Amino acid sequence: MLILLPPSESKSSRPRGRAWRPESLSWPELTPSRLAVARELERVSAREDAPATLGVSRGLADEIARNLHLDTAPAVPVSELYAGVLYDALDLASLDAAGLRRARRFVVVQSALHGALRLSDRVAPYRLSMGVRLGALGPLATWWRPRVEPLLAGAAGSGLVVDCRSSTYAAAWPPAGELARRWVQVRVPGATHMAKHTRGLVTRAICELGTTPRTPRALADALSATFDVTLEPPARVGRPFVLDTSPR
């Protein structure tokens, strides 16, 4: 099983510690691609028009400045790096040992800078969204798609792909072929804040299950003990099941 999460714009930092080592991250095959994005991001972030290019306000100059120190800033475990509504609801720190092991095995964070990350990976704080067109690399979702597709498909194996990403990040890897038959998109009615919160709760609930659901229906049944759920079949071949989910 894979549980796909978006990153958060809010990120934690550390005052000291070792810098990130690209070759030590999950899927080291992505190292050249990660370095290419990092170098282009550093170049763009040093320009006067960096806020406009990165799609942020000039008031976030301090966060953009982080992109100039990716090689030297203290690296933070992904399990602690991302903050915000979804990650507050997931609350990894309070999971028991079994739940945390499952989270480390299942959860993948789709990253505009790193392509894909596991919770145990350590990277420097950065500011970059998958919706950005980054200099010579072009649209990042388009750039990353062929690079992460075989790796994430292999990581999913014969299990479910539970998709808690926003549409911006989902564009970087839509499961295809036979895997699309096991692709479940978690959809939450209501405001964005509630959607993020509920997806964090869903991720936590899956990590706390005693078993690993093998089909979309089994996942819906397992979550129905905690959430109001409705499972919709794919709209067409190659599209995901949609699991409408609301907390009780």
Secondary structure per residue as TSV (DSSP state, phi and psi in degrees):
chain	resnum	aa	ss	phi	psi
A	1	M	-	360.0	141.9
A	2	L	E	-119.4	137.3
A	3	I	E	-112.9	113.2
A	4	L	E	-93.6	122.8
A	5	L	E	-117.5	150.0
A	6	P	-	-81.1	160.0
A	7	P	-	-75.7	-178.4
A	8	S	-	-117.8	144.4
A	9	E	S	-65.6	-29.6
A	10	S	-	-81.3	127.9
A	11	K	B	-135.4	145.0
A	12	S	-	-86.1	159.1
A	13	S	-	-135.5	168.9
A	14	R	-	-127.5	146.3
A	15	P	S	-74.9	-20.8
A	16	R	S	-153.5	165.7
A	17	G	-	136.2	175.3
A	18	R	-	-74.7	147.2
A	19	A	B	-74.3	165.2
A	20	W	-	-67.3	148.1
A	21	R	-	-120.4	102.8
A	22	P	G	-52.3	-37.9
A	23	E	G	-71.3	-12.8
A	24	S	G	-90.5	-7.7
A	25	L	S	-75.8	161.2
A	26	S	S	-57.6	150.1
A	27	W	S	52.9	65.5
A	28	P	G	-60.8	-14.6
A	29	E	G	-58.6	-23.2
A	30	L	G	-84.3	-1.2
A	31	T	H	-54.0	-49.7
A	32	P	H	-60.0	-36.9
A	33	S	H	-69.4	-41.3
A	34	R	H	-62.0	-42.5
A	35	L	H	-66.9	-36.2
A	36	A	H	-63.5	-42.8
A	37	V	H	-67.5	-42.2
A	38	A	H	-61.0	-42.3
A	39	R	H	-67.9	-40.9
A	40	E	H	-69.1	-37.5
A	41	L	H	-64.3	-41.5
A	42	E	H	-62.1	-42.4
A	43	R	H	-63.8	-46.5
A	44	V	H	-66.0	-39.5
A	45	S	H	-68.9	-19.7
A	46	A	T	-83.5	-7.3
A	47	R	S	-87.3	158.9
A	48	E	T	-63.7	-33.3
A	49	D	T	-91.0	17.7
A	50	A	H	-55.3	-44.2
A	51	P	H	-57.6	-44.3
A	52	A	H	-65.5	-41.8
A	53	T	H	-64.9	-39.7
A	54	L	H	-86.9	-2.5
A	55	G	T	71.5	34.2
A	56	V	-	-129.6	167.5
A	57	S	-	-80.6	159.8
A	58	R	G	-64.9	-19.8
A	59	G	G	-67.4	-10.3
A	60	L	G	-101.5	27.7
A	61	A	H	-57.6	-36.4
A	62	D	H	-64.5	-37.6
A	63	E	H	-71.2	-38.0
A	64	I	H	-62.9	-36.7
A	65	A	H	-61.8	-25.2
A	66	R	G	-59.3	-30.8
A	67	N	G	-67.6	-13.0
A	68	L	G	-88.7	-3.6
A	69	H	-	-130.9	30.7
A	70	L	T	-63.3	-30.6
A	71	D	T	-82.2	-15.3
A	72	T	T	-122.0	-20.5
A	73	A	S	-66.8	145.9
A	74	P	B	-58.8	131.4
A	75	A	-	-79.6	148.7
A	76	V	E	-122.4	136.1
A	77	P	E	-58.1	139.4
A	78	V	H	-56.8	-31.9
A	79	S	H	-62.3	-18.7
A	80	E	H	-115.9	-14.7
A	81	L	H	-67.3	-49.2
A	82	Y	B	-87.6	130.9
A	83	A	-	-116.2	-171.9
A	84	G	S	106.0	-178.2
A	85	V	H	-60.0	-50.5
A	86	L	H	-61.7	-46.4
A	87	Y	H	-74.6	-27.6
A	88	D	H	-64.8	-41.5
A	89	A	H	-69.4	-37.6
A	90	L	H	-64.3	-42.1
A	91	D	-	48.4	61.6
A	92	L	G	-55.1	-37.0
A	93	A	G	-62.0	-24.4
A	94	S	G	-96.7	-0.8
A	95	L	S	-67.8	146.9
A	96	D	-	-74.6	175.9
A	97	A	H	-59.2	-41.8
A	98	A	H	-67.1	-41.7
A	99	G	H	-64.3	-39.1
A	100	L	H	-68.1	-37.3
A	101	R	H	-62.1	-42.2
A	102	R	H	-66.3	-39.3
A	103	A	H	-61.4	-43.6
A	104	R	H	-66.0	-28.9
A	105	R	H	-82.4	-35.8
A	106	F	H	-94.1	-38.7
A	107	V	E	-80.3	132.6
A	108	V	E	-128.6	127.8
A	109	V	E	-98.6	122.3
A	110	Q	E	-79.8	124.5
A	111	S	E	-122.6	135.9
A	112	A	T	-68.6	-28.1
A	113	L	T	-88.5	-38.7
A	114	H	T	-111.6	-1.8
A	115	G	E	82.9	-66.6
A	116	A	E	-156.3	143.0
A	117	L	E	-136.7	147.4
A	118	R	-	-95.8	163.1
A	119	L	T	-64.1	-25.9
A	120	S	T	-83.9	-10.2
A	121	D	-	-67.3	154.6
A	122	R	E	-125.0	122.4
A	123	V	E	-139.4	161.8
A	124	A	-	-79.5	149.2
A	125	P	-	-59.6	145.3
A	126	Y	-	-149.8	169.6
A	127	R	-	-130.1	107.9
A	128	L	-	-167.6	133.6
A	129	S	-	-110.3	150.9
A	130	M	T	-65.2	-18.8
A	131	G	T	-80.9	-0.6
A	132	V	-	-81.3	144.1
A	133	R	E	-95.4	106.7
A	134	L	E	-100.2	92.7
A	135	G	G	48.4	-129.6
A	136	A	G	-68.4	-17.0
A	137	L	G	-80.4	-21.9
A	138	G	E	79.0	-158.6
A	139	P	E	-61.7	125.2
A	140	L	H	-67.2	-35.8
A	141	A	H	-60.9	-42.7
A	142	T	H	-67.3	-38.6
A	143	W	H	-66.8	-41.8
A	144	W	H	-77.4	-28.1
A	145	R	H	-52.2	-54.4
A	146	P	H	-68.7	-20.0
A	147	R	H	-80.7	-37.4
A	148	V	H	-92.9	-19.7
A	149	E	H	-54.8	-53.0
A	150	P	H	-67.3	-30.3
A	151	L	H	-73.4	-45.1
A	152	L	H	-72.1	-35.9
A	153	A	H	-61.8	-41.0
A	154	G	H	-66.6	-37.8
A	155	A	H	-66.9	-33.3
A	156	A	H	-68.8	-33.0
A	157	G	T	57.2	-129.6
A	158	S	T	-99.2	11.6
A	159	G	S	-93.0	179.9
A	160	L	-	-74.3	154.5
A	161	V	E	-113.9	107.3
A	162	V	E	-96.7	113.7
A	163	D	E	-102.2	107.1
A	164	C	-	-109.5	20.1
A	165	R	-	-82.8	158.0
A	166	S	-	-74.7	165.0
A	167	S	H	-62.0	-33.0
A	168	T	H	-60.0	-42.7
A	169	Y	H	-84.1	-30.3
A	170	A	H	-62.3	-27.1
A	171	A	T	-64.9	-20.3
A	172	A	T	-78.5	-18.0
A	173	W	-	-162.4	94.1
A	174	P	-	-89.3	117.5
A	175	P	-	-53.8	143.0
A	176	A	-	-131.5	170.5
A	177	G	G	62.3	-139.4
A	178	E	G	-63.3	-31.3
A	179	L	G	-65.1	-29.1
A	180	A	G	-61.8	-23.6
A	181	R	G	-71.5	-12.6
A	182	R	G	-118.3	22.1
A	183	W	E	-98.0	121.3
A	184	V	E	-122.0	117.0
A	185	Q	E	-94.0	124.2
A	186	V	E	-85.9	116.3
A	187	R	E	-114.5	135.8
A	188	V	-	-124.8	120.0
A	189	P	-	-69.4	151.3
A	190	G	S	106.9	-163.9
A	191	A	-	-70.3	160.3
A	192	T	H	-58.4	-40.9
A	193	H	H	-58.1	-45.9
A	194	M	H	-66.4	-37.0
A	195	A	H	-62.2	-46.2
A	196	K	H	-63.1	-44.7
A	197	H	H	-59.9	-46.8
A	198	T	H	-66.5	-39.1
A	199	R	H	-64.4	-34.8
A	200	G	H	-64.6	-41.2
A	201	L	H	-65.4	-40.2
A	202	V	H	-62.9	-44.5
A	203	T	H	-59.6	-44.7
A	204	R	H	-62.5	-43.9
A	205	A	H	-60.9	-40.3
A	206	I	H	-64.6	-40.2
A	207	C	H	-67.6	-23.9
A	208	E	H	-91.7	-5.7
A	209	L	-	-65.6	148.1
A	210	G	S	-80.2	-16.4
A	211	T	S	-128.9	168.1
A	212	T	-	-111.1	109.0
A	213	P	-	-57.9	140.7
A	214	R	-	-107.6	-11.2
A	215	T	S	-133.5	158.2
A	216	P	H	-55.8	-40.9
A	217	R	H	-65.0	-40.6
A	218	A	H	-64.2	-37.4
A	219	L	H	-64.1	-46.4
A	220	A	H	-60.0	-42.7
A	221	D	H	-64.4	-40.7
A	222	A	H	-65.8	-38.8
A	223	L	H	-79.5	-16.6
A	224	S	T	-66.4	-15.1
A	225	A	T	-71.3	-22.5
A	226	T	T	-117.5	-27.9
A	227	F	E	-124.5	157.1
A	228	D	E	-83.7	118.0
A	229	V	E	-128.5	147.5
A	230	T	E	-136.9	125.4
A	231	L	E	-101.4	121.5
A	232	E	E	-106.3	135.3
A	233	P	-	-68.1	163.6
A	234	P	-	-57.2	141.9
A	235	A	S	-66.4	-30.0
A	236	R	S	-161.6	170.4
A	237	V	T	-58.5	133.6
A	238	G	T	92.0	-4.4
A	239	R	-	-103.0	159.5
A	240	P	-	-81.0	159.6
A	241	F	E	-63.7	150.2
A	242	V	E	-118.4	121.7
A	243	L	E	-106.3	99.2
A	244	D	E	-73.5	127.1
A	245	T	E	-135.1	131.7
A	246	S	E	-137.2	135.7
A	247	P	E	-70.1	148.7
A	248	R	-	-85.2	360.0
